[in-house]
Amino acid sequence: MSEFINGILRLRRGPWEMLASVLIALGVVMLMQPVAIWLYTYSFVVTLVGTIMFIIVSHFPE
C-alpha cells in the first residue's frame, strides 16, 4: 500500500493508470445498476474522467 501511495505522489504511470482504470470500471458499474438514479446520472461523468485521466497518465514516466 505504501508503494502505491508513493507511486501516486511521485507521478508514476502504474498507480495512476490503475486509479484511472478503477474509475472507468466504477462508471460502467454505475451505468448498469438498476437501483439509484443518481448513480446512473453521474456514471457518464465518472467514466469520462477516468478515460481522460488514463489518456493523460499514459504519458507519465514508468
SULWOWO-V921805 format. One record per residue. N is the residue number from 1. RES is the residue in three letters. OMEGA is omega in radians with two decimals (* if undefined). Layout:
n=N res=RES omega=OMEGA
n=N res=RES omega=OMEGA
This chain:
n=1 res=MET omega=3.14
n=2 res=SER omega=3.12
n=3 res=GLU omega=3.10
n=4 res=PHE omega=-3.14
n=5 res=ILE omega=3.10
n=6 res=ASN omega=3.10
n=7 res=GLY omega=3.09
n=8 res=ILE omega=-3.09
n=9 res=LEU omega=-3.12
n=10 res=ARG omega=3.12
n=11 res=LEU omega=3.07
n=12 res=ARG omega=-3.01
n=13 res=ARG omega=-3.02
n=14 res=GLY omega=-3.12
n=15 res=PRO omega=3.14
n=16 res=TRP omega=3.08
n=17 res=GLU omega=3.10
n=18 res=MET omega=3.11
n=19 res=LEU omega=3.10
n=20 res=ALA omega=3.12
n=21 res=SER omega=3.09
n=22 res=VAL omega=3.10
n=23 res=LEU omega=3.11
n=24 res=ILE omega=3.13
n=25 res=ALA omega=3.10
n=26 res=LEU omega=3.10
n=27 res=GLY omega=3.12
n=28 res=VAL omega=3.10
n=29 res=VAL omega=3.11
n=30 res=MET omega=-3.14
n=31 res=LEU omega=-3.03
n=32 res=MET omega=-3.09
n=33 res=GLN omega=-3.07
n=34 res=PRO omega=-2.94
n=35 res=VAL omega=-2.99
n=36 res=ALA omega=-3.13
n=37 res=ILE omega=-3.13
n=38 res=TRP omega=3.04
n=39 res=LEU omega=3.10
n=40 res=TYR omega=-3.11
n=41 res=THR omega=-3.08
n=42 res=TYR omega=-3.08
n=43 res=SER omega=-3.14
n=44 res=PHE omega=-3.13
n=45 res=VAL omega=-3.13
n=46 res=VAL omega=3.12
n=47 res=THR omega=3.13
n=48 res=LEU omega=3.11
n=49 res=VAL omega=3.11
n=50 res=GLY omega=3.14
n=51 res=THR omega=3.12
n=52 res=ILE omega=3.11
n=53 res=MET omega=3.14
n=54 res=PHE omega=3.12
n=55 res=ILE omega=-3.12
n=56 res=ILE omega=-3.05
n=57 res=VAL omega=3.06
n=58 res=SER omega=3.08
n=59 res=HIS omega=3.10
n=60 res=PHE omega=3.09
n=61 res=PRO omega=3.10
n=62 res=GLU omega=*
